[in-house]
């Protein structure tokens, strides 16, 4: 190959650094043909691996991030999976830089007073602010459940306020408790998000040991909601619809399905069926039952049962549904119960009121099963 076609001076002038041009020229000057080309290519490759010094003659604008050159063409296995130190984000530091901050659940305003003449503790649920959003739309349907530990059976609930994180309740409840016994009680005000088609979720709660409250004068206070403690063992949920036709005096209960029932058999399943009782004055006056579903914890029934209930009696009756596990050799064991009616309270009262507000229409709702010995509604005072 002719030497004038391969001008070493021109090649050197296009190098990346000026300190090696003269030495390269001397090495190339005596070479011809392929040997000269190979030596030149090798020199350029070695110099390409070096990082050129920054250019001080052309200052860069502030804030401009320049691309980083590859440090080497041969990297270890560790370098391939671990980032460079400068690529790591700085770790948070300081007292307020924890990774997982405490979730804000909201706060509740309440009032307390004691009526010494009637021997009643008066609890006012006034309002809540900044509640946690548990629904997909970024809101909640809150209501408050109030009870005095250790007795969870006698409890009160506020009305449900739809799609708000700052509800104004303005409701008052009374607990008949002798003053001398009040010091051993704990007042619980639990805020829930109502969901007609699934289990109501707890947003948070306020616990007030009554021994720490001076009831010599009325109390008005705000308290931050705390996460509710883990609840007792889940028994499952049942979905059923209620329909009442006033002109015919006919109450129809449709048992639709149940889910997540407690395991009762040795094999980890159950053979569930549902008993439906009509109660009047706390006594069972009518009884129906569904078919038995074998080896399942999520049975589907879709079975309807009708009862004759005159209009003047509809506020005096309750319906109780009991889920039982069928045992061919032994006694059938109750898994849990749920009661609905004017004296039921809570979700049972709400479902009953929705039924009466929409005559001739079936109103379906999910209910959480309660232990059999605690589910029956208390007689109306």
C-alpha positions as CSV (number, residue, x, y, z in Angstrom):
1,X,0.0,0.0,0.0
2,X,1.5,3.4,-0.9
3,X,2.7,5.6,2.0
4,X,1.1,8.8,0.7
5,X,-2.3,7.1,1.0
6,X,-1.7,6.6,4.7
7,X,-0.6,10.0,6.1
8,X,0.6,9.4,9.7
9,X,0.7,13.1,10.4
10,X,-3.0,13.5,9.5
11,X,-3.9,10.5,11.6
12,X,-2.0,11.9,14.6
13,X,-3.7,15.2,14.3
14,X,-7.1,13.5,14.8
15,X,-6.0,11.9,18.1
16,X,-7.7,12.5,21.4
17,X,-4.7,13.9,23.3
18,X,-1.7,16.0,22.4
19,X,1.0,14.3,24.7
20,X,1.3,11.1,22.7
21,X,1.3,12.5,19.1
22,X,5.1,12.8,18.7
23,X,5.9,9.3,20.1
24,X,3.2,7.8,17.9
25,X,4.6,9.5,14.9
26,X,8.1,8.2,15.6
27,X,6.8,4.6,15.9
28,X,4.7,4.9,12.7
29,X,7.3,6.7,10.6
30,X,9.3,3.5,9.8
31,X,6.3,1.2,9.2
32,X,4.7,0.4,5.9
33,X,1.7,-1.6,4.8
34,X,-0.4,-3.7,7.2
35,X,2.1,-3.4,10.0
36,X,1.7,0.3,10.2
37,X,-2.1,0.2,10.1
38,X,-2.2,-2.5,12.9
39,X,0.1,-0.5,15.1
40,X,-1.9,2.7,14.6
41,X,-5.2,1.0,15.4
42,X,-3.7,-0.6,18.6
43,X,-2.5,2.8,19.8
44,X,-5.9,4.4,19.2
45,X,-7.7,1.6,21.1
46,X,-5.4,2.0,24.1
47,X,-5.9,5.7,24.2
48,X,-9.7,5.4,23.8
49,X,-9.8,3.7,27.2
50,X,-8.3,6.7,28.9
51,X,-10.5,9.5,30.2
52,X,-9.4,12.8,28.8
53,X,-9.0,15.7,31.2
54,X,-11.7,18.2,31.3
55,X,-11.5,21.1,29.0
56,X,-11.0,24.4,30.8
57,X,-11.1,26.5,27.6
58,X,-14.8,25.9,27.0
59,X,-16.7,26.3,30.3
60,X,-20.0,24.4,30.6
61,X,-23.3,26.0,31.6
62,X,-24.2,25.4,35.3
63,X,-26.6,22.6,36.0
64,X,-25.7,20.6,32.9
65,X,-25.0,16.9,33.5
66,X,-22.5,15.4,31.2
67,X,-22.7,11.8,30.1
68,X,-20.3,9.5,32.0
69,X,-17.7,7.5,29.9
70,X,-17.3,3.8,30.4
71,X,-14.5,3.1,32.9
72,X,-13.3,-0.1,31.3
73,X,-14.3,-2.6,28.7
74,X,-13.5,-5.6,30.9
75,X,-15.7,-5.6,34.1
76,X,-15.9,-8.1,36.9
77,X,-19.1,-10.0,37.6
78,X,-19.6,-7.9,40.7
79,X,-19.4,-4.7,38.8
80,X,-22.1,-5.9,36.4
81,X,-24.8,-6.2,39.1
82,X,-23.7,-3.5,41.6
83,X,-24.2,0.2,40.8
84,X,-21.4,2.7,41.1
85,X,-21.3,4.6,44.4
86,X,-22.3,7.9,42.8
87,X,-25.3,6.2,41.2
88,X,-26.9,5.4,44.5
89,X,-29.5,7.8,45.9
90,X,-28.5,9.3,49.2
91,X,-30.0,7.5,52.2
92,X,-32.4,9.6,54.3
93,X,-31.0,10.8,57.6
94,X,-32.2,12.7,60.6
95,X,-35.0,12.1,63.1
96,X,-37.8,12.8,60.7
97,X,-36.6,10.6,57.8
98,X,-37.9,7.2,58.5
99,X,-38.7,5.1,55.5
100,X,-42.2,4.2,56.7
101,X,-43.9,7.1,58.4
102,X,-46.8,6.6,60.8
103,X,-50.1,6.6,58.9
104,X,-52.5,9.3,59.8
105,X,-56.0,7.9,60.5
106,X,-57.8,11.1,61.5
107,X,-59.2,12.4,64.8
108,X,-62.5,12.3,66.6
109,X,-64.3,14.8,68.8
110,X,-66.5,13.5,71.6
111,X,-68.1,14.6,74.9
112,X,-68.6,12.8,78.2
113,X,-70.8,13.5,81.1
114,X,-72.4,11.5,83.9
115,X,-76.0,11.8,85.1
116,X,-75.9,11.0,88.8
117,X,-79.7,11.0,89.1
118,X,-80.3,8.3,86.5
119,X,-76.9,6.6,86.9
120,X,-76.0,6.9,83.2
121,X,-72.8,7.7,81.3
122,X,-73.7,10.1,78.5
123,X,-71.4,9.9,75.4
124,X,-71.6,12.3,72.6
125,X,-70.0,11.6,69.2
126,X,-69.7,15.0,67.6
127,X,-67.5,14.9,64.5
128,X,-64.3,13.5,62.9
129,X,-61.7,15.1,60.7
130,X,-59.1,13.9,58.2
131,X,-60.2,10.3,58.2
132,X,-58.3,7.8,56.2
133,X,-59.8,7.1,52.7
134,X,-60.5,3.3,52.4
135,X,-62.7,3.4,49.3
136,X,-61.4,3.3,45.7
137,X,-62.8,6.8,45.0
138,X,-60.5,8.3,47.7
139,X,-63.2,8.7,50.3
140,X,-65.0,6.6,53.0
141,X,-68.5,6.0,54.4
142,X,-67.8,6.4,58.1
143,X,-69.8,5.6,61.2
144,X,-68.8,5.2,64.8
145,X,-69.4,2.2,67.1
146,X,-69.5,2.9,70.8
147,X,-69.3,0.4,73.7
148,X,-67.9,0.0,77.2
149,X,-65.4,-2.7,77.8
150,X,-65.5,-5.4,78.9
151,X,-69.1,-5.6,77.7
152,X,-69.2,-5.5,73.9
153,X,-72.8,-6.7,73.6
154,X,-74.4,-3.5,74.5
155,X,-73.2,-1.0,71.9
156,X,-74.4,1.9,69.9
157,X,-73.7,3.0,66.4
158,X,-74.1,6.4,64.6
159,X,-75.6,6.8,61.3
160,X,-73.5,6.2,58.2
161,X,-72.2,9.4,56.4
162,X,-71.7,8.8,52.8
163,X,-68.5,9.7,50.9
164,X,-66.8,12.1,53.4
165,X,-63.6,12.2,55.4
166,X,-64.9,14.9,57.7
167,X,-68.3,13.7,59.0
168,X,-70.5,15.6,61.5
169,X,-72.3,13.1,63.6
170,X,-73.9,15.1,66.5
171,X,-75.3,11.9,68.2
172,X,-75.6,11.1,71.9
173,X,-75.8,7.7,73.6
174,X,-76.3,6.6,77.2
175,X,-74.9,3.7,79.1
176,X,-76.6,2.7,82.4
177,X,-73.6,2.0,84.7
178,X,-73.3,2.6,88.4
179,X,-70.8,5.3,89.2
180,X,-68.8,3.0,91.5
181,X,-68.3,0.5,88.6
182,X,-67.4,3.1,86.0
183,X,-63.7,3.2,87.0
184,X,-63.1,-0.3,85.8
185,X,-64.6,0.3,82.3
186,X,-62.9,1.4,79.1
187,X,-64.9,3.5,76.6
188,X,-64.2,2.5,73.0
189,X,-65.2,4.7,70.1
190,X,-64.3,2.8,66.9
191,X,-64.7,4.4,63.4
192,X,-65.6,2.1,60.6
193,X,-66.0,2.4,56.8
194,X,-69.3,1.0,55.8
195,X,-69.5,-1.4,52.8
196,X,-72.8,-3.0,51.8
197,X,-71.2,-5.8,49.8
198,X,-68.2,-6.7,52.0
199,X,-67.0,-6.6,55.5
200,X,-66.9,-3.1,57.1
201,X,-63.3,-2.0,57.6
202,X,-62.0,-0.4,60.7
203,X,-60.4,3.0,60.2
204,X,-59.3,3.5,63.8
205,X,-60.5,3.9,67.3
206,X,-60.2,6.0,70.5
207,X,-60.0,4.2,73.9
208,X,-60.6,6.1,77.1
209,X,-60.0,4.4,80.4
210,X,-62.8,5.8,82.6
211,X,-60.5,5.8,85.6
212,X,-58.6,8.6,84.0
213,X,-61.6,10.9,83.4
214,X,-62.9,13.5,85.9
215,X,-66.7,13.3,85.5
216,X,-67.3,16.1,88.0
217,X,-67.9,18.3,85.0
218,X,-68.6,17.7,81.3
219,X,-65.7,16.7,79.1
220,X,-65.2,17.9,75.5
221,X,-62.1,16.6,73.8
222,X,-60.4,15.8,70.5
223,X,-58.4,12.6,70.2
224,X,-56.2,11.1,67.4
225,X,-57.4,7.7,66.1
226,X,-55.2,4.8,66.8
227,X,-55.1,1.5,64.8
228,X,-57.6,-1.0,66.1
229,X,-56.2,-4.1,67.7
230,X,-56.4,-7.4,66.0
231,X,-59.9,-8.7,66.3
232,X,-61.0,-12.1,67.4
233,X,-61.1,-15.2,65.2
234,X,-63.1,-14.7,62.0
235,X,-66.1,-16.9,61.6
236,X,-67.0,-15.9,58.1
237,X,-69.5,-13.7,56.3
238,X,-73.0,-14.4,54.9
239,X,-74.9,-12.5,52.2
240,X,-78.7,-12.5,52.1
241,X,-81.4,-10.2,50.9
242,X,-84.6,-8.9,52.6
243,X,-87.8,-8.0,50.9
244,X,-91.0,-6.9,52.5
245,X,-94.4,-6.3,50.7
246,X,-96.6,-4.3,53.0
247,X,-99.9,-4.9,51.2
248,X,-99.4,-8.7,51.4
249,X,-97.7,-8.7,54.8
250,X,-95.0,-10.9,53.3
251,X,-91.3,-11.0,54.4
252,X,-88.9,-12.8,52.1
253,X,-85.4,-13.8,53.1
254,X,-83.1,-15.0,50.3
255,X,-80.0,-16.7,51.5
256,X,-77.5,-16.1,48.7
257,X,-74.0,-17.2,49.8
258,X,-71.4,-17.4,52.5
259,X,-67.6,-17.0,52.4
260,X,-64.5,-17.7,54.4
261,X,-66.4,-19.8,56.9
262,X,-64.5,-21.2,59.9
263,X,-63.0,-24.7,59.3
264,X,-65.0,-27.2,61.4
265,X,-64.0,-30.6,60.0
266,X,-60.8,-32.5,60.4
267,X,-60.0,-32.2,56.7
268,X,-60.0,-28.4,56.9
269,X,-63.5,-27.9,55.4
270,X,-67.1,-27.8,56.5
271,X,-70.6,-29.0,55.4
272,X,-72.5,-25.8,56.0
273,X,-76.2,-25.1,55.9
274,X,-78.2,-22.1,57.2
275,X,-81.2,-22.0,59.6
276,X,-83.5,-19.0,59.3
277,X,-85.6,-18.2,62.4
278,X,-88.4,-15.6,62.8
279,X,-88.4,-14.3,66.3
280,X,-91.0,-12.3,68.2
281,X,-90.5,-11.1,71.7
282,X,-87.2,-13.0,71.7
283,X,-88.9,-16.3,71.0
284,X,-88.6,-18.4,67.8
285,X,-92.0,-18.6,66.1
286,X,-91.0,-19.9,62.6
287,X,-88.0,-21.9,61.3
288,X,-86.6,-22.6,57.8
289,X,-83.3,-24.1,56.6
290,X,-81.3,-24.4,53.4
291,X,-79.8,-27.4,51.8
292,X,-76.4,-28.7,53.0
293,X,-73.4,-27.9,50.9
294,X,-70.6,-30.5,51.2
295,X,-66.9,-29.9,51.7
296,X,-66.8,-26.1,51.2
297,X,-66.1,-22.9,53.1
298,X,-67.7,-20.7,50.4
299,X,-71.2,-22.2,49.8
300,X,-73.6,-20.8,47.3
301,X,-77.4,-21.2,48.1
302,X,-79.7,-18.7,46.4
303,X,-82.6,-20.2,48.4
304,X,-85.7,-18.1,49.3
305,X,-87.9,-18.3,52.4
306,X,-91.1,-16.4,53.1
307,X,-92.9,-15.5,56.4
308,X,-96.2,-13.9,57.0
309,X,-95.6,-10.7,59.0
310,X,-98.5,-8.1,59.2
311,X,-97.6,-4.4,58.9
312,X,-98.4,-3.8,62.6
313,X,-95.9,-6.5,63.6
314,X,-93.0,-5.8,61.3
315,X,-91.2,-3.6,63.8
316,X,-91.7,-6.2,66.5
317,X,-90.0,-9.2,64.8
318,X,-86.4,-10.1,64.1
319,X,-84.8,-12.6,61.7
320,X,-81.9,-14.7,62.9
321,X,-79.7,-16.6,60.5
322,X,-77.4,-19.4,61.9
323,X,-74.7,-21.1,59.9
324,X,-74.1,-24.7,61.1
325,X,-71.7,-27.4,60.1
326,X,-73.6,-30.7,59.4
327,X,-72.2,-33.8,61.1
328,X,-73.6,-37.1,60.1
329,X,-72.4,-38.9,63.2
330,X,-72.5,-36.2,65.9
331,X,-74.3,-33.0,66.8
332,X,-74.4,-30.2,64.2
333,X,-72.2,-27.4,65.4
334,X,-73.0,-23.7,65.0
335,X,-70.4,-21.7,63.2
336,X,-71.9,-18.3,63.8
337,X,-75.1,-16.2,63.7
338,X,-76.4,-12.8,62.6
339,X,-79.6,-11.0,63.5
340,X,-81.5,-8.3,61.7
341,X,-84.5,-6.3,63.0
342,X,-85.6,-3.2,64.8
343,X,-84.0,-4.4,68.0
344,X,-80.8,-5.9,66.4
345,X,-78.7,-2.7,66.3
346,X,-75.7,-2.1,64.1
347,X,-75.6,-3.5,60.7
348,X,-78.7,-5.6,61.4
349,X,-80.7,-2.6,62.2
350,X,-79.4,-0.7,59.2
351,X,-80.3,-3.6,56.8
352,X,-83.8,-3.8,58.3
353,X,-84.3,0.0,57.9
354,X,-83.1,-0.1,54.3
355,X,-85.6,-2.9,53.6
356,X,-88.5,-0.9,55.1
357,X,-87.5,2.2,53.2
358,X,-87.6,0.3,49.8
359,X,-90.8,-1.8,49.9
360,X,-91.2,-4.6,47.4
361,X,-87.5,-4.5,46.5
362,X,-85.0,-7.1,47.6
363,X,-82.1,-5.4,49.6
364,X,-78.9,-7.5,49.7
365,X,-76.1,-7.0,52.2
366,X,-73.1,-8.9,53.6
367,X,-72.9,-9.5,57.3
368,X,-70.1,-10.8,59.5
369,X,-71.0,-13.9,61.6
370,X,-70.7,-13.5,65.3
371,X,-70.2,-16.2,67.9
372,X,-73.5,-18.1,68.5
373,X,-73.8,-17.2,72.1
374,X,-73.6,-13.4,71.4
375,X,-75.5,-12.9,68.2
376,X,-79.1,-13.0,69.4
377,X,-80.6,-9.5,69.8
378,X,-81.4,-8.3,73.2
379,X,-85.1,-7.8,74.0
380,X,-86.3,-4.3,73.5
381,X,-86.5,-2.2,76.7
